[in-house]
């Protein structure tokens, strides 16, 4: 067995972002002969936790939790709603520290602890390769330093892009943040021995932007393993569509990942079809958006379920007619595939994806697994109308069998074999 150092800020029991996906990646590495040693914070502020995720972690994976990061707060929830607020003198100082001094992000405060822990782990477990997973992308700086000090090959794994991260309202960030983001991404790309991304479009971004400066790039879509497919393949029938359609979003509404665009389209649908009821459920924390239903006058049609264990999400999906995936309209999100896409595919409820046209929307269309809408209210309304009409006729846009994932981007087991070859090649060349 070979040893690998895996540095990730969002690792279970953190339950948002790439944390659940880390379980699959580390499990696939173990099955392929690599033993990951994970370096991650002991505690992070402002992120949801789900202790049940730890039960899914392979026992071979070593997890070293080092340091506590309490730098809470961050970018406004939504550019259209945040507005400008006058800050007190302590508030201005805090804003200056978080957004100007701490680069490329506030989580860089964890970097010194992560570097020392990583160097000790490399020596103790004789790690042959370093893999850093971002965001936050300050973890890549940790990998860059550790690689330079030890000579170990290093792979920067981008579960989201950095300069083109569509989850960031860049026009609201400071000039310092925008400047250093571009500079540091270039540092990372030039220093890394390899890059991993989660979509073909993301991989093309690096090869096109950096040309000969770009190291080899490997694409690993956020997909499903054969074990996961066998366990999570849903055979329960969809609820009958009587006079109410249930649309469920499962996830943590954070940053600019707003349900506003869907709610506006939902309101338009109800105005045009008063005889048809629609219910919107959010299984997770509504964050800054809890007041939206009241502002739009649709409080009676929205349910905030709150946080539930990861293993309980399926119960709510089973009660649904549509599963919602939200991508903010900012540029860059056309290159992203949400980690929950595969969960929705296996739940076998039609997907309604609000997103810019790109990798994820193309995937859903190819698999005939749901509906795609842009962020315009008319388009959302049309997608809901189409879904209602088709379901009322018994037409369901869902995967026909588990084999539908084999050989596709979502066949994570097959695609991970390419990642393992990639890592093996770095070791031989290192």
N, C-alpha and C positions, 0 to 999 in steps of 0.2 A: 504494500500500500504506500502511496505517495502522500506527502503532506502539503497542504495549501493554506495560506493565510488569507482570510476573507474579512475585510473591514467594511462594516455597514453601520450606519447610524440608526436606521429603522430596521430593527430585528425583533421578532417576537420576544416578549408579549405585546410590543407595539403592534397594532392591528390595522394601521392605515398605510397607504402608499404601497411600497414594494415589500413590506414586511412579510405578508403571507407568501408572496412569490419566492422569498428567500428560503422558505421551507422546501419548496420543490427543487430549487437550484442546488441546495446543499444535499438533499436526498439523492438527486441524480449524480452528483459528484461522488458520493459514497458508493453508489452502485457501480460506478465506473472506475473504482480503485483509488479515488482521492479522498483523503480525510481532511475536512476543513477545520481550521481553528478560527473561530469567529471573534473578532474584537468589536465590541459594541458598548455604548454607555450603560451604566448601572441604572440610570433613571433619566428620563427626558420629560421636560415640561410641555404641556399643551397638546400632547398626542394621546389618542385613546389607547387603552390597554385591554387585552383579552388573554387572560392566563391560560385558557383552554388551548391556545395555539402551541404552548410548550409541550403539550401531550403529543403533538404531531412531529416533534423534532427527533430525528434519528439519534439513537444513543451514542453513535460513533462521533457525532459532531461535538467538538469542544467549544464551549462558549465562555469567553473571558469578558466580564463586565467591569469596565474601568471608568471611574469618574462619574460625576453627576453634573448635568447641564441644566441650569434653571433660567436660561435666557428666553423667557416667554414673550409672546407678542410678536407682531410682524406686519406683513403687508396688509392693506385694507382688504376686506372681504370682497368688495366689488367696486370697481371704479365709478360706476354710476351712482352708487349709494353712499360711498364713504365720505365725500365732501372734504373740505378743508377745515381743520380745527386749530384754534390757537392753543399752543402748548405752553404750559408753565415753564419756568426756568429749569427745574429738575426734569421735566418732560423733554425739553429741547436737548438737554445734556444726554439723556438716555437715547433719544433718537439719533443724535450725532454719533454716539458710541456704537449703536447697533447697526446703523446704516452707512457710516462713513469709515470709522476706524476698523471695524471687524469685516474683513474682506477674505474670500468672496461672499461669505454669508456669516450670520451670527454664530453658527455652530462651529466655526473655526476655533472658538474658545476651548473646544474639546480636543483639538488637534495635538497639543503637547502631551496630554495623557495618553492619547491613542498611539502616538509615535513610540513612546517609551514602552507601552504594553506590547506593541507589535514587534519591536526589536527583541524584547525578551522572548516572545513566543517563537520568533524565527530561530533564535538560538536553541531554545529548549526542544522544539519539535522538528527542527531541521526543515522548515518549510521551503519548498522548492520554487513556488510561484506566489506572487502577491496579487490578489484581486480586490479592487475597491469598488463599492457600489454606491452610486449617488443618484438622486439628491439625498441630502445636501451634498453639493459637489466639493465642499472643503475636504471631504474624505479622500478625494483624489490627491490632494496635496500631501496627505499623510502617506499614501502609497508612493508618491514620487520621492519623498524624503527617504523612506525606508528602502526603496529600491536603490537609490543613489548610495546609501550607507552600507548596504549589504551585497550589492551586485546581483540581487535576485531579479528575474524578469517580472514585469508588472503589467497587469491588464486593468484598464479603466472601463468599468461596466456602467453604461448610462441607461438606467431604467427610464429616465426622462432626459431630454436634451438639456443643454445648459444655456448657451447664448440664445437658442431658439425655444426655450421652455415656454410653452403656451399657457402654463399655469401661473405665470408672472405677468402682472401689468407693468411692463417695462417703463411706460411713460410716467408712472408714479414713483419709480425708484430714483435714487439720487444719481447725479452724474458720476460720482465716485464708484457707485455700484455698477453702473453700466460699463464704465471704462475698465475696471479691474476684472469684470466678468469676461470681457473679450480677451484681455491680456492673459488671464490665468487659464482660460480654455486652450489658448494656443500653447502655453507652457506644457499643459498636460498632454495634449496631442503629440507634441514634439518629443516629449520624454518617455511616453508610454511605449511598451513593446507590443501592445495589442489593444484593440478596442472592441467592446461588445455592446450591441444595441438591441432594441426589442422590435424593430420593424425594418423593412427594406428601405423605406424612405429615410429613416434616421441614419442608416449606414451610408446611403448615398450622400446625405448631408456632409458627413465627415470626409469622404473621399473626394467630393466635388469642391468643398471649401478649402481643404488643406493640400490636396494634390500630392506631390511627392513628399511632403512633410508628414503625411498621414501614415501611421503604421498599419499592419494588416487589420482588417475589420471583420468581425464575425457577428452574424445576426441570430439571435435567439428570441423568438416570439414568446410572449406570455401565453403559453399553451397548457395542455393537459398531458399527464403521464397515463400509461395504460392502467395503472392501479387506480388513479384518480377517476378515470373515465368509468371503470367498472364499478367503483364505489358510489359515484355521484350521478351516474346516468339515471335520469328521472323517468319513471314509467307511470306515474300518477296522471290521470286525465286532467285536462284543464277545466276549471269551473265553467259551468254553463253560463253563457252570456244572456242574461235575462234583460233586466232594465238598467244594469249598472256594470260598467267596466272598471276593473281595478288595475291601476298602474303603480308599480312598486319600484322605488329607488333604494338600493341597499348600499350604504357607504357613508363616509364622513364628509359633510359639506364644509370644505375648508378653502381658504384663499379665494380665488375668483370662480370656483366651481359652483356657480349659482343655479338654482332651479327656476329663476325668474322667467327665462325664455319659455320653458315648458309651461309654467303656470299661466302665462299670458295666452299661449296657444290653447291650453285647456279651457280657459275662460271663454275664449272665442268659440270653441266647440260647443260649450254649454249654452251660449247665447243663440247659436244657430240651430241647436237641436235640444230644445228644452225638455223634450220627451225622453231623452237619453241621459242617464246619470253617469258620472265618472267620479271615481275616488282615487286620490293620489296619496300613497303611503310612503313615508320615508323611514326606513329601518336604519337608524343611525342618529348621530348628533346633528341637529339642524344648524348649529353654529350661529352665525350672525343673521340667518335667514328665517328665524322663527316668526318674525312679524310680517313676512311677505303675504301669507294668505289673507290676513286681516286688511292689509293695504289694498289688495286686489279684490276684496269682497268675496272670497271663496273659502272662508274658514270652515264652513260646513262640509266641504269636500276634500279637506286635507287632514291627514292623520300623521302626527309625529310619534312614531313607535319608540324612539330612543335607542340606545345601544343595547345590543343583544350579543351573546356569544357567537363566534364565527360559525359554530356548528348548528346554530339555531336559525340562521338566515334562510335555509332551504324551506323551513316551515312557512315563512311568509311568502317566499316565492311561489310555493304551491297554491297559495290562495289568490294568485294574481293572474291577470290576462295578458299583461304586457310588463316587461322588465326594462326599466329606463337606464340608459347610459348617458351621462352628461359630459360633454367636452366644451369648455369655454370657447367663445368665438375668436380668441386671440390667435394670430399667426403662430405656427409651430405645432398646433394640435392636430393638423392634418397628417403629421408624421408620427402620431402616437396611437398605440392600441392599449386601451384600458385593461388593467390586470383582471377586472371583473368580467371582461367579455367572455372568457372561457367558462366562468362560473354560470353565466346566463345561458350559454350554449348547452351546457350539460343539464341545466334546470329544465330545458325544453319548454320554455315559454317564449313566445315571440319577443324579440328585442326591438325597442324603439330607441335609436341612437340619435341624439342631437349633437351634431358635429360638423365641422368643416369637411368637405370632400377630401378623402385621403386614404391611408392604409386601412384603417378600421372600417370605414364605410364600404370600401371595396370588398373587404373580407365578408361582411354581413350580406352584401348583395350576392357574391359568388356562392355562398353557402345557403342562400335563400332562407335566412334565419331571422328575418324580421323586417323592420322598416327604418328608413333613414330620413332625417329631416335636417334642414339648416335651422338657424335660430330665429327666423321670421315667424311671427304668429300665424300667418296664413299657411305656411308650410307645415308647422306643427299641427294645426287644425286639420289639414288635408291628410296627414299621416294617421291621425286618430280616426278620421272618417273612413279611410281605406281599411284600417285594421278592424273597425266595427263591422263594416260591410262584409269583409271576408270571413271573420269569425262567425257572424250570424249565418253564413252559408256553410259553415263547417270547414273552411279553408284555414289551415294553421301553418304558418311559416316557422317550422322547427326542423331540427336535424332528424332525418329518418332513422338512423341507426348509429351506434358508436363508431362503426367503421367509417363514417363520414369524415372523421377527423384524421384518419390514417393517411400519411403521405402529404398532409397539408401543412401550412404554417403553424397550425395549432397542435401538431404532433410533437410535443415537447421532448419526448423520449428520443425520437429519431433525430431531432435537431440538436439535442444536447450531445449526441455522439460527435457531431461536428465541433462543438465547443471543447470536448475532451481531447480530440485530435489536435485542436488548436493549442491547448495547454501543453500537451505532450510535445508538440513541435517546439514550443518556446523552451522547454526544459532541455531538449536535445541541442538546441542552438545556443543555449545560455552558457 
